Amino acid sequence: MWGPLTATERCARKALLELILRTGRDPGLKALASRLEVSEALADELLSALEQKGLLVRDQRSNQIAAAFPLSTRPTQHQIMLKGKGKPRYANCAIDALSVGPLFGAAVIVNATCPHCGRSIRIHVEENQIAAVEPPGAVVWDGLPGPLMKRAPKSDLAEAY
């Protein structure tokens, strides 16, 4: 898990994320294969490699993509909207939501719900930094690095992403 990506896997991940961002759902093997100009069998192998490296999750029953980090194909508490690029989509968590703008090189508005108090939070990310937060003083609680480092102490998460 969290291994480095090959150049082909990076291309597949980028294409997959762009398709999910455009449609909001699992694009299916045919669309991904077409986008990558490869066979459906190779597209499936690439998805399996990304899944093994922890960059996507498939539904165990349907085999459809539930999440391709940082995006979710299912509604979450973290809605994102890229400025000038379509409809609202979903991120898996607050950290993922904040990474969407820099990942796609676009301004993004994050609308989230605080899991503790239920209040709405709106964050505007532009030029790789937080430009505005409502309500003022809202923070992100992140309990992820500890568990990740315990599982894979030498992981380079920047390389994985």
Secondary structure, DSSP 8 states (H G I E B T S, - for coil): ------HHHHHHHHHHHHHHHHHSS--HHHHHHHHHTS-HHHHHHHHHHHHHTTSEEE-TTT--EEEETTEESS--SEEEEETTS-S-EEESSHHHHHHHHHHHTS-EEEEEE-TTT--EEEEEEETTEEEEEESTT-------HHHHHHH-TT--HHHH-
